[in-house]
Amino acid sequence: MSLTTTAQPSKNELLKERIPTLAGTIAATLADPAADRFSEDDEQFIKFHGIYQQDDRDLRKTGKKYQLMIRGRIPGGVMTAAQWRVFDGLATRYGNDTLRVTTRQSLQFHGVVKAGLGPLIRQINESLLSTLAACGDVNRNVMAPPTPATSPARAQLYADSVRVAEALAPVTQAYHAIWVEGVQLNLEDPANTGFTDPLYGATYLPRKFKIAFALPPTNDMDVFTNDLGFIAVVENDELLGYNVTVGGGMGRSHGNVTTYPRLASELGFIPREQLLAVARAVLTIHRDFGDRANRKHARLKYIVEERGAAWTRAELERRAGFPLAPLRPYRFTTTGDLYGWHRAVDGSQFLTLFVETGRIKDVPGRTLKTALRAVAEQFPQTEFRLSANQNVILANIPDRDRAAIDALLAAHGVKTSAQASALHAAAMACPALPTCGLALAESERMLPGLIDRIEAVAAAEGVGGEEIIIRSTGCPNGCARPYTAEIAFVGKAPGRYQLWLGGNTAGTRLNRLFREVVKEPDVESELRPLFARWRDGRVPGERFGDFATRVLLPEAAAVSTP
């Protein structure tokens, strides 16, 4: 669907068509000290610049309203120690003194007011990172495996992920003009009114577009939940190419059965030299066939589901100019991170630190934010890597520095071994309340305490200490990838959640709705009999998600069938 069809385009499409530079009146608002917020139109444009206008919903009645969330674009989640210091300082000076690791290997700032926005983004760019295209109807942050332990091919894969990120970046001059030069583009200038991005076109994509690379046997990227996935095929430590997956996505809406989560379809294998051509081809399929009238139906997954994988592959091959080869064999065994100290293939060491719900902050007894700042200052060769499970990896550490880093972290109450229980280590949550305007229920603030309660139930039923992947979101949009979890809580209203069961540890199976509404205080009574049945009815070594799929979900479906 395009703007030339008879369907009425959405408001967002008309905005992009009217101001294809994405400049809006952002710079003018920044320069106006009397303006405390961006206009409704500019709220849509600033997303392309990596910014969401929000408010603290806990403070609405006090009149303290508008604040901003800013997201970095950090391909593969890799940062230098110098870049980490910049982000840390900006969070303290302009934000709420926390950094949040996102599920797409980025960092978010929360609580930024308009006056601090310009300096913050300018300094991010001076650090040689960016916020451009971290949000908006474009390709978002490209994800790549952060753990350096398994194969030398990881370095080649990371290089490929950066190439894709650069090739698919929008080229509008508005970003540099606003955030680096501090000027408002002249929207009447024909050069601006007639601007067309050479890849995206004048109206960009119908919705967001997400890409991930994965390196088997670890699927820490949840590659099948992305619009476009590249699964590495490695032989004798050489990266031969990628199996291509297309059409994944998590978002759905309560009460709207035409929206649903979907795992990507496997289409075929490509050698490395065909990577960029395939990435551009898939993105332009979304650009040209996506629904521009209904944003809830605008993701690439609906094109693939409705037209079919065979059509998608044929269209990809037509646009790329070559056929895809048959899929190569691979196997995923886990979606989790490798916690603690480990040896990398280059001989250096790396440390994966657990970050509860991705929030890097100082609390009494565990000053994680200050500790990471100290590591960046005292060990400047350290590479900071962000995981898609919301954790932080300190990489490129020589043997001589391990003991000193251990001591530094311990002095701040940060453990490097036995960092978290099995349930906490496998859990993930979106921010939700109080900052996300879409949130219907708590998530980040709720989940750690709920995990404690679930652990007590599991222990009482004889299944304590076993890993179960548990994820929560404050709404059905799926930012914490709930629909591949073994247990997921999806917010419906304050204190009320849908209960989804049945994902697997490899990230290759969607879960299914088990209960339409569970009150948060009733979670223990809901899970206790399920854990007891798992204990008594499992086959040897069977995980909860597999048991739920085999036993609990068929029963639930039979009960609900008229």
Backbone torsions as a table, in degrees:
resi	resn	phi	psi	omega
1	MET	NA	138.8	178.2
2	SER	-134.2	178.0	-179.6
3	LEU	-68.4	-10.6	179.5
4	THR	-88.0	-4.9	179.9
5	THR	-79.0	173.5	-178.1
6	THR	-79.2	-17.2	179.4
7	ALA	-65.6	141.3	179.3
8	GLN	-72.9	118.7	-179.8
9	PRO	-67.4	153.1	179.4
10	SER	-69.3	166.5	178.9
11	LYS	-58.9	-39.1	179.8
12	ASN	-61.4	-38.6	179.3
13	GLU	-65.9	-39.7	178.5
14	LEU	-66.4	-37.2	177.0
15	LEU	-62.4	-46.7	-179.4
16	LYS	-64.6	-38.6	179.2
17	GLU	-64.6	-37.2	-177.4
18	ARG	-74.6	-36.5	-178.8
19	ILE	-131.2	78.1	-174.9
20	PRO	-69.1	-12.9	175.2
21	THR	-74.4	-15.8	-176.9
22	LEU	68.9	20.3	-177.9
23	ALA	-80.0	-34.9	-174.0
24	GLY	49.8	-141.7	173.4
25	THR	-116.7	35.7	-174.9
26	ILE	-60.3	-49.3	-176.4
27	ALA	-64.6	-39.0	179.1
28	ALA	-63.6	-39.9	178.4
29	THR	-67.3	-40.1	177.3
30	LEU	-59.0	-37.6	-176.5
31	ALA	-80.9	-8.3	-176.5
32	ASP	-96.2	106.0	-177.5
33	PRO	-66.5	-18.8	-179.6
34	ALA	-81.8	-16.1	-178.1
35	ALA	-86.6	125.0	-179.9
36	ASP	-101.9	0.9	-178.2
37	ARG	-158.1	167.7	174.5
38	PHE	-92.3	153.2	-180.0
39	SER	-65.9	166.7	179.4
40	GLU	-60.8	-38.2	177.2
41	ASP	-65.9	-45.6	-178.8
42	ASP	-68.2	-23.2	173.9
43	GLU	-56.9	-35.1	178.5
44	GLN	-76.5	-38.8	-179.7
45	PHE	-68.4	-38.9	-176.1
46	ILE	-67.0	-20.0	176.2
47	LYS	-60.8	-38.7	178.2
48	PHE	-63.9	-22.2	179.5
49	HIS	-92.5	5.8	177.2
50	GLY	89.2	23.7	-171.3
51	ILE	-129.4	136.5	169.6
52	TYR	-118.0	132.1	173.0
53	GLN	-85.4	125.1	-175.7
54	GLN	-135.2	-176.3	169.4
55	ASP	-145.6	158.6	176.6
56	ASP	-84.3	107.1	-173.0
57	ARG	-70.1	-16.9	173.5
58	ASP	-70.1	-21.9	-173.6
59	LEU	-111.2	10.5	-175.8
60	ARG	-57.5	-40.5	-177.2
61	LYS	-71.4	-14.8	179.5
62	THR	-87.2	-9.8	-178.0
63	GLY	89.1	-5.5	176.6
64	LYS	-83.0	104.9	-166.3
65	LYS	-111.5	-74.6	-160.3
66	TYR	-84.0	133.6	172.7
67	GLN	-148.6	174.6	-171.2
68	LEU	-130.5	145.2	169.6
69	MET	-108.3	130.1	-179.4
70	ILE	-120.8	132.6	-177.1
71	ARG	-117.9	131.2	177.3
72	GLY	-79.1	152.2	169.7
73	ARG	-102.6	109.1	-171.3
74	ILE	-130.5	85.1	-174.9
75	PRO	-53.0	128.3	179.7
76	GLY	68.0	2.7	177.8
77	GLY	69.8	23.8	-175.6
78	VAL	-101.9	127.6	-180.0
79	MET	-133.4	147.4	170.9
80	THR	-78.7	165.6	176.2
81	ALA	-62.2	-36.3	179.0
82	ALA	-64.5	-41.5	178.1
83	GLN	-66.2	-37.8	176.8
84	TRP	-60.8	-41.7	179.9
85	ARG	-62.4	-38.4	177.9
86	VAL	-62.1	-50.3	-178.8
87	PHE	-62.4	-41.9	178.9
88	ASP	-59.9	-46.7	-179.6
89	GLY	-65.2	-38.1	179.5
90	LEU	-66.2	-37.8	178.5
91	ALA	-62.8	-36.5	179.6
92	THR	-74.5	-42.8	-174.0
93	ARG	-78.0	-39.2	-172.1
94	TYR	-116.4	-16.7	-176.6
95	GLY	-107.9	-152.3	-178.4
96	ASN	-98.7	22.1	177.3
97	ASP	67.1	25.8	171.5
98	THR	-133.4	157.5	169.0
99	LEU	-120.1	142.9	178.9
100	ARG	-119.5	121.9	175.8
101	VAL	-75.9	124.8	-177.8
102	THR	-88.8	168.5	177.6
103	THR	-77.5	1.1	174.4
104	ARG	-117.5	32.3	172.6
105	GLN	60.0	43.0	176.6
106	SER	-130.3	178.8	174.1
107	LEU	-120.3	139.5	176.7
108	GLN	-115.7	143.6	170.1
109	PHE	-102.3	137.1	177.4
110	HIS	-122.1	152.4	175.1
111	GLY	78.8	20.2	179.9
112	VAL	-82.3	132.0	174.9
113	VAL	-93.6	165.0	-172.1
114	LYS	-57.2	-38.0	-176.8
115	ALA	-62.5	-26.9	-179.1
116	GLY	-92.6	-5.6	-172.8
117	LEU	-66.2	-47.3	-178.5
118	GLY	-60.8	-52.9	178.3
119	PRO	-59.4	-37.1	-178.8
120	LEU	-63.7	-50.6	-177.5
121	ILE	-69.7	-34.5	177.8
122	ARG	-61.2	-43.1	-178.7
123	GLN	-72.4	-30.1	172.7
124	ILE	-61.4	-44.0	178.6
125	ASN	-66.6	-36.1	176.8
126	GLU	-65.1	-25.1	176.8
127	SER	-81.3	1.1	179.0
128	LEU	75.9	22.7	166.3
129	LEU	-115.1	-174.6	-172.8
130	SER	-153.5	170.1	169.1
131	THR	-118.6	-5.6	-179.2
132	LEU	-60.0	129.1	176.5
133	ALA	69.1	16.4	171.0
134	ALA	-73.5	-17.8	176.0
135	CYS	-139.6	-177.7	175.4
136	GLY	93.3	178.9	-176.3
137	ASP	-86.1	61.3	-177.5
138	VAL	-146.6	178.5	172.4
139	ASN	-68.7	127.6	-178.2
140	ARG	-86.4	-166.8	-178.3
141	ASN	-58.0	126.7	179.4
142	VAL	-80.5	128.8	-174.5
143	MET	-99.3	146.8	178.2
144	ALA	-149.8	150.1	-177.0
145	PRO	-57.3	129.5	-177.0
146	PRO	-90.7	-18.1	-172.6
147	THR	-80.8	123.7	-173.0
148	PRO	-91.3	15.6	-167.8
149	ALA	-88.2	-29.0	-161.4
150	THR	-83.9	-41.6	-171.0
151	SER	-158.4	145.2	172.7
152	PRO	-60.8	-19.9	179.4
153	ALA	-63.2	-19.1	179.8
154	ARG	-59.9	-36.7	179.3
155	ALA	-65.7	-39.2	176.7
156	GLN	-66.2	-41.4	179.2
157	LEU	-62.4	-44.3	179.3
158	TYR	-61.2	-42.5	178.2
159	ALA	-60.0	-39.2	177.8
160	ASP	-65.6	-38.6	180.0
161	SER	-64.3	-37.3	177.8
162	VAL	-67.6	-39.5	178.3
163	ARG	-60.9	-42.5	179.2
164	VAL	-66.0	-42.5	179.5
165	ALA	-60.0	-42.7	179.7
166	GLU	-69.0	-39.0	-177.4
167	ALA	-68.9	-27.8	-175.4
168	LEU	-104.7	12.1	178.7
169	ALA	-78.3	139.5	174.8
170	PRO	-68.0	155.4	-172.6
171	VAL	-116.2	12.7	179.2
172	THR	-56.1	141.2	179.2
173	GLN	-81.4	-6.3	-176.3
174	ALA	-62.7	-37.0	-177.5
175	TYR	-61.6	-50.9	-179.9
176	HIS	-64.1	-40.6	-179.0
177	ALA	-61.7	-45.4	-175.0
178	ILE	-74.1	-49.7	-166.5
179	TRP	-95.1	-20.4	178.6
180	VAL	-104.9	-49.0	-178.6
181	GLU	-87.3	-23.2	179.2
182	GLY	72.1	35.5	-178.7
183	VAL	-126.0	154.2	177.3
184	GLN	-91.6	125.3	175.5
185	LEU	-63.5	143.6	175.5
186	ASN	-76.3	106.1	-175.8
187	LEU	-72.5	-9.5	177.4
188	GLU	-92.1	-10.9	-180.0
189	ASP	-67.5	126.5	-179.5
190	PRO	-55.4	-30.2	178.7
191	ALA	-64.4	-26.2	179.2
192	ASN	-93.0	-42.3	179.9
193	THR	-65.1	-29.0	-178.9
194	GLY	-98.6	11.3	-177.0
195	PHE	-66.1	137.3	174.1
196	THR	-136.2	122.7	177.2
197	ASP	-65.5	130.7	-174.5
198	PRO	-62.7	-24.6	177.6
199	LEU	-100.1	-47.0	-172.2
200	TYR	-84.5	-21.0	-174.4
201	GLY	82.1	-172.0	-173.7
202	ALA	-75.1	-23.8	-175.1
203	THR	-119.0	14.3	173.0
204	TYR	58.8	-146.5	-177.7
205	LEU	-96.4	161.2	175.8
206	PRO	-66.5	-31.1	176.5
207	ARG	-153.7	-173.8	-178.8
208	LYS	-65.9	162.3	-177.1
209	PHE	-140.1	130.9	-173.6
210	LYS	-127.0	138.4	-178.4
211	ILE	-127.4	140.8	174.7
212	ALA	-141.2	145.7	171.4
213	PHE	-106.2	144.3	178.2
214	ALA	-134.5	148.3	-178.1
215	LEU	-123.5	96.7	-180.0
216	PRO	-56.0	149.7	12.3
217	PRO	-88.8	7.3	-177.3
218	THR	-99.5	127.1	176.8
219	ASN	-110.1	49.1	-178.8
220	ASP	-67.2	-10.8	177.4
221	MET	-88.1	-8.7	-170.7
222	ASP	49.3	56.4	-167.7
223	VAL	-60.1	-30.7	-176.5
224	PHE	-75.2	-8.1	177.9
225	THR	-89.0	3.0	-176.6
226	ASN	-100.8	155.0	174.8
227	ASP	-58.0	-40.5	-178.2
228	LEU	-137.5	127.5	179.5
229	GLY	-125.7	145.5	175.5
230	PHE	-123.7	111.0	-179.1
231	ILE	-99.6	116.9	-172.9
232	ALA	-66.3	139.2	172.8
233	VAL	-113.7	114.4	-172.7
234	VAL	-121.6	133.2	173.5
235	GLU	-131.9	127.6	179.7
236	ASN	51.9	44.4	178.4
237	ASP	65.1	14.6	177.2
238	GLU	-108.7	130.7	178.6
239	LEU	-80.8	107.0	-177.1
240	LEU	-82.0	-32.3	-177.2
241	GLY	162.7	-154.7	-171.8
242	TYR	-141.4	140.7	161.4
243	ASN	-78.4	134.6	-174.2
244	VAL	-102.4	129.1	175.3
245	THR	-120.5	142.3	-174.5
246	VAL	-139.4	135.9	167.7
247	GLY	101.0	26.6	175.3
248	GLY	-91.0	160.5	176.9
249	GLY	173.7	148.6	-173.7
250	MET	-99.8	-30.5	-166.1
251	GLY	-64.0	144.5	173.4
252	ARG	-153.5	175.6	177.8
253	SER	-128.0	139.9	176.9
254	HIS	-60.2	134.8	175.2
255	GLY	76.9	4.1	-178.7
256	ASN	-120.1	96.6	-173.9
257	VAL	-71.4	-11.0	176.8
258	THR	-80.3	-4.8	174.6
259	THR	-111.7	140.7	-173.8
260	TYR	-165.1	154.7	171.5
261	PRO	-74.4	153.5	-179.7
262	ARG	-148.4	139.2	171.1
263	LEU	-89.2	144.8	-176.9
264	ALA	-64.7	152.6	176.6
265	SER	-90.4	140.1	176.2
266	GLU	-82.8	126.4	-174.4
267	LEU	-109.1	-33.6	-177.6
268	GLY	161.7	-177.7	-176.4
269	PHE	-109.7	144.6	174.7
270	ILE	-134.0	147.0	169.0
271	PRO	-73.8	163.8	-175.0
272	ARG	-57.3	-35.9	-175.2
273	GLU	-67.2	-14.0	178.6
274	GLN	-96.4	5.1	-171.5
275	LEU	-60.4	-53.0	-174.9
276	LEU	-66.5	-37.3	179.2
277	ALA	-62.9	-39.9	179.2
278	VAL	-69.3	-42.1	179.6
279	ALA	-59.8	-45.4	179.2
280	ARG	-65.8	-39.2	-178.3
281	ALA	-63.3	-45.6	-178.4
282	VAL	-66.7	-42.8	178.7
283	LEU	-59.9	-41.2	-177.7
284	THR	-74.9	-23.7	170.8
285	ILE	-61.7	-44.8	176.6
286	HIS	-62.7	-43.9	-179.8
287	ARG	-58.2	-42.9	-170.3
288	ASP	-90.9	-23.3	-176.0
289	PHE	-114.9	-7.2	-178.7
290	GLY	-67.7	153.9	-177.4
291	ASP	-77.6	113.5	-179.1
292	ARG	-99.0	5.9	176.1
293	ALA	-100.8	-33.5	-175.6
294	ASN	-124.7	104.7	-175.6
295	ARG	-67.5	-22.7	175.9
296	LYS	-73.1	-12.3	-179.0
297	HIS	-119.7	22.5	-168.3
298	ALA	-100.9	-3.9	-178.9
299	ARG	-75.9	156.4	-179.3
300	LEU	-60.3	-30.1	-176.8
301	LYS	-57.8	-32.9	-178.8
302	TYR	-72.4	-32.4	175.2
303	ILE	-63.6	-48.2	-177.8
304	VAL	-65.6	-42.6	-179.0
305	GLU	-65.2	-41.7	-173.1
306	GLU	-84.4	-32.7	178.9
307	ARG	-93.9	-21.4	176.7
308	GLY	99.5	153.3	179.7
309	ALA	-66.4	-35.0	-179.5
310	ALA	-64.9	-43.9	176.4
311	TRP	-61.9	-43.6	-178.2
312	THR	-61.3	-43.7	179.0
313	ARG	-63.5	-43.7	-179.2
314	ALA	-63.6	-41.0	179.4
315	GLU	-68.1	-39.4	176.3
316	LEU	-59.8	-47.5	-178.6
317	GLU	-63.8	-38.2	178.8
318	ARG	-63.1	-44.1	-178.0
319	ARG	-73.2	-37.2	-179.2
320	ALA	-75.8	-28.8	178.3
321	GLY	90.4	15.6	178.5
322	PHE	-157.8	156.5	178.7
323	PRO	-82.0	153.3	171.5
324	LEU	-84.1	142.5	176.9
325	ALA	-81.4	165.2	176.9
326	PRO	-60.4	151.7	178.7
327	LEU	-58.9	144.1	174.2
328	ARG	-95.9	150.7	-179.1
329	PRO	-68.8	146.4	175.3
330	TYR	-160.0	169.5	179.1
331	ARG	-150.7	130.8	173.2
332	PHE	-100.3	140.6	179.2
333	THR	-121.1	-18.9	-176.2
334	THR	-157.3	155.4	170.9
335	THR	-112.1	4.1	-172.5
336	GLY	-87.6	168.6	176.1
337	ASP	-91.4	158.7	179.7
338	LEU	-97.6	95.9	-172.7
339	TYR	-76.5	156.9	175.6
340	GLY	84.7	-165.1	-178.2
341	TRP	-85.2	139.2	177.1
342	HIS	-149.4	160.2	178.8
343	ARG	-93.6	129.2	176.2
344	ALA	-83.5	164.5	-176.7
345	VAL	-67.1	-20.8	178.4
346	ASP	-87.7	4.4	178.3
347	GLY	95.8	-17.0	177.3
348	SER	-75.6	174.7	177.9
349	GLN	-113.6	157.8	175.0
350	PHE	-141.0	154.6	-176.2
351	LEU	-129.5	122.7	174.9
352	THR	-97.4	121.4	-178.6
353	LEU	-105.1	130.1	175.6
354	PHE	-72.3	130.4	177.6
355	VAL	-122.8	107.8	-176.1
356	GLU	-58.8	121.0	-178.2
357	THR	50.7	22.6	175.2
358	GLY	77.0	4.2	-173.8
359	ARG	-92.9	111.9	178.2
360	ILE	-91.6	112.3	-174.9
361	LYS	-155.1	168.0	173.5
362	ASP	-100.9	127.8	173.2
363	VAL	-131.3	159.2	-179.8
364	PRO	-54.4	125.8	179.2
365	GLY	89.1	-12.9	178.7
366	ARG	-150.7	90.0	-177.6
367	THR	-95.7	72.4	-174.1
368	LEU	-64.6	-42.8	-177.7
369	LYS	-61.8	-46.4	178.9
370	THR	-64.7	-37.3	179.9
371	ALA	-63.6	-45.4	-179.9
372	LEU	-67.1	-35.1	174.7
373	ARG	-61.5	-42.5	-179.8
374	ALA	-65.2	-39.0	176.3
375	VAL	-60.9	-44.5	-179.5
376	ALA	-63.9	-33.3	-179.4
377	GLU	-79.3	-42.5	-172.8
378	GLN	-88.6	-20.2	-178.7
379	PHE	-131.1	72.5	-169.2
380	PRO	-68.3	-12.0	176.8
381	GLN	-80.3	-9.0	-176.7
382	THR	-66.1	136.0	175.0
383	GLU	-100.7	132.3	178.8
384	PHE	-100.1	123.8	-179.7
385	ARG	-122.6	135.5	-178.5
386	LEU	-101.0	133.2	-179.5
387	SER	-96.2	157.6	177.1
388	ALA	-73.7	-6.5	173.2
389	ASN	-97.5	14.7	172.4
390	GLN	74.7	26.9	177.9
391	ASN	-110.8	173.6	-179.3
392	VAL	-120.7	131.1	176.9
393	ILE	-111.0	126.8	173.4
394	LEU	-97.5	114.5	-172.9
395	ALA	-118.6	171.1	177.3
396	ASN	64.9	40.6	-177.0
397	ILE	-101.5	121.1	176.4
398	PRO	-71.7	157.0	-178.0
399	ASP	-54.6	-36.8	-174.5
400	ARG	-64.9	-20.6	-175.7
401	ASP	-96.6	-8.5	-173.6
402	ARG	-61.0	-49.1	-176.8
403	ALA	-62.5	-40.0	-179.1
404	ALA	-66.7	-38.8	178.2
405	ILE	-68.3	-40.6	174.9
406	ASP	-55.7	-46.9	-177.9
407	ALA	-65.6	-41.4	179.5
408	LEU	-60.9	-48.4	-178.4
409	LEU	-64.7	-41.7	179.7
410	ALA	-61.0	-36.0	179.2
411	ALA	-64.4	-21.3	178.2
412	HIS	-102.2	10.5	177.9
413	GLY	76.9	20.9	-177.9
414	VAL	-103.8	115.7	179.5
415	LYS	-78.7	149.4	174.5
416	THR	-112.7	-6.4	172.4
417	SER	-136.0	155.4	-177.0
418	ALA	46.6	50.8	-172.4
419	GLN	-75.0	-31.5	-175.6
420	ALA	-156.4	157.0	176.3
421	SER	-69.1	168.4	-178.2
422	ALA	-59.6	-40.4	-178.6
423	LEU	-72.3	-43.2	178.7
424	HIS	-63.9	-41.5	-176.3
425	ALA	-65.4	-25.3	-178.3
426	ALA	-100.2	5.4	-174.3
427	ALA	-93.3	159.3	179.5
428	MET	-154.3	146.1	-179.2
429	ALA	-144.7	151.1	171.0
430	CYS	-84.9	167.1	-179.4
431	PRO	-65.4	-44.4	-178.4
432	ALA	52.6	-138.0	-178.5
433	LEU	-68.3	145.1	10.8
434	PRO	-98.2	-1.8	-168.6
435	THR	-95.0	-31.6	-174.8
436	CYS	-77.8	124.5	-179.2
437	GLY	-69.9	-15.8	-179.2
438	LEU	-90.9	-12.8	-172.2
439	ALA	-65.4	135.0	175.1
440	LEU	-103.2	-19.9	-176.7
441	ALA	-151.7	169.3	177.0
442	GLU	-69.1	154.6	173.5
443	SER	-142.4	-72.8	-178.2
444	GLU	-57.2	-44.4	-177.6
445	ARG	-75.0	-21.4	-177.1
446	MET	-90.0	-38.1	-165.0
447	LEU	-64.8	-44.9	-177.5
448	PRO	-55.8	-44.5	178.1
449	GLY	-66.5	-37.0	177.9
450	LEU	-65.6	-39.2	177.1
451	ILE	-59.8	-41.8	177.2
452	ASP	-56.9	-43.6	-179.0
453	ARG	-68.8	-38.8	178.0
454	ILE	-65.5	-38.5	177.1
455	GLU	-59.2	-41.1	179.6
456	ALA	-64.3	-40.3	177.8
457	VAL	-65.3	-44.9	-179.8
458	ALA	-60.9	-43.2	178.9
459	ALA	-62.4	-42.5	-179.0
460	ALA	-65.1	-28.5	-178.8
461	GLU	-96.1	7.9	174.2
462	GLY	82.1	16.7	177.7
463	VAL	-123.9	24.0	179.8
464	GLY	-67.0	149.9	178.2
465	GLY	83.8	-5.3	179.0
466	GLU	-88.6	141.7	179.6
467	GLU	-73.3	131.5	169.3
468	ILE	-133.4	128.4	178.9
469	ILE	-78.9	113.1	-178.1
470	ILE	-119.5	129.4	-180.0
471	ARG	-135.2	150.7	178.5
472	SER	-136.2	148.2	174.0
473	THR	-137.5	151.3	-179.9
474	GLY	-82.9	-6.5	178.9
475	CYS	-153.5	176.3	-176.1
476	PRO	-83.4	4.4	-174.8
477	ASN	-70.4	-20.8	166.6
478	GLY	87.1	27.1	-176.5
479	CYS	-62.5	-28.7	177.8
480	ALA	-96.6	19.9	178.2
481	ARG	50.9	54.9	-176.0
482	PRO	-69.0	-25.6	-169.8
483	TYR	-82.2	4.2	169.1
484	THR	-112.9	5.0	-179.3
485	ALA	-80.3	158.3	174.6
486	GLU	-71.3	-38.0	171.9
487	ILE	-132.3	131.0	178.7
488	ALA	-134.5	140.8	174.3
489	PHE	-113.0	117.9	-176.4
490	VAL	-116.8	116.4	-173.0
491	GLY	-61.2	136.1	175.3
492	LYS	-117.2	-33.5	-178.9
493	ALA	-164.5	167.9	179.5
494	PRO	-52.8	121.0	178.2
495	GLY	75.4	9.1	-177.8
496	ARG	-130.3	136.6	-173.7
497	TYR	-139.1	147.4	162.1
498	GLN	-74.4	148.8	175.9
499	LEU	-114.1	118.2	179.8
500	TRP	-112.1	139.9	-178.3
501	LEU	-133.0	150.2	163.0
502	GLY	113.9	7.7	172.4
503	GLY	-68.2	175.2	-179.7
504	ASN	-128.9	169.5	-174.0
505	THR	-71.7	-17.7	-179.9
506	ALA	-89.4	-9.1	-178.3
507	GLY	71.7	26.9	-176.8
508	THR	-112.1	8.9	-179.3
509	ARG	-141.0	135.1	173.0
510	LEU	-76.6	147.1	169.3
511	ASN	-82.9	-179.4	-179.9
512	ARG	-136.2	156.6	179.7
513	LEU	-66.7	127.1	-180.0
514	PHE	-107.2	-42.8	176.7
515	ARG	-133.9	132.8	-179.2
516	GLU	-68.7	-38.3	179.5
517	VAL	-143.6	127.9	170.5
518	VAL	-128.6	126.7	175.3
519	LYS	-73.9	140.0	-175.3
520	GLU	-55.2	-39.9	177.5
521	PRO	-67.8	-15.1	-176.2
522	ASP	-96.9	6.0	-175.2
523	VAL	-60.3	-42.8	-179.5
524	GLU	-60.1	-45.8	-178.4
525	SER	-67.3	-26.1	177.3
526	GLU	-75.3	-41.8	-174.7
527	LEU	-84.9	-26.9	-174.8
528	ARG	-54.7	-51.7	179.1
529	PRO	-66.6	-28.0	178.2
530	LEU	-69.3	-41.7	177.2
531	PHE	-64.9	-39.1	178.7
532	ALA	-63.1	-41.2	178.5
533	ARG	-67.8	-36.9	175.9
534	TRP	-62.2	-46.3	179.5
535	ARG	-57.8	-44.1	-173.0
536	ASP	-86.8	-24.3	-171.7
537	GLY	-115.4	3.7	-177.8
538	ARG	-75.2	153.1	167.3
539	VAL	-83.8	159.9	-175.3
540	PRO	-52.6	127.3	176.9
541	GLY	77.3	5.1	-175.2
542	GLU	-73.7	126.8	178.0
543	ARG	-74.8	162.8	-178.3
544	PHE	-61.8	-42.6	-179.1
545	GLY	-61.9	-37.4	178.6
546	ASP	-70.3	-40.6	177.4
547	PHE	-63.8	-42.8	179.4
548	ALA	-60.1	-41.9	179.8
549	THR	-67.1	-40.3	-176.8
550	ARG	-75.0	-36.9	-170.6
551	VAL	-117.0	-55.1	-169.3
552	LEU	-71.9	-43.4	-176.0
553	LEU	-71.0	-40.7	173.6
554	PRO	-58.6	-37.9	178.0
555	GLU	-65.8	-42.8	-180.0
556	ALA	-63.4	-38.8	179.1
557	ALA	-65.3	-39.5	-179.6
558	ALA	-66.3	-38.8	179.5
559	VAL	-65.1	-37.7	-175.4
560	SER	-83.8	-9.1	-179.1
561	THR	-78.3	127.0	-179.8
562	PRO	-61.1	NA	NA
